[in-house]
Amino acid sequence: MQRFGEKLRALRIQNRMTLKDLAIALGHTAHGYISEIEFGKKKPTAEFVLNVARLFNVTTDQLLKDELDLDINRSDPNREE
């Protein structure tokens, strides 16, 4: 089971992004906020979750439902293997 912060961190690392890179891509000025989300210290806003889903081409269900592990080896959730 993966939590949102773990999934966010995995996606960021898979895409070779620093916290600063991700903050810029999501329109945030402080990368510390993202770090706190990754480590479960803060809860993301709905807008933040939507922006992450769009950026990494995943669904909000994949990000938010702990029981749905995120397969970080697939960049397109609709792609057939």
Buried (B, 14 or more C-beta within 10 A) or exposed (E): EBEBBBBBBBBBEBBEBEBEEBBEBBEBEEBEBBBBBBEEEBEBEEEBBEBBBEBBEBEBEBBBBEEBEBEBEEEEBEEEE
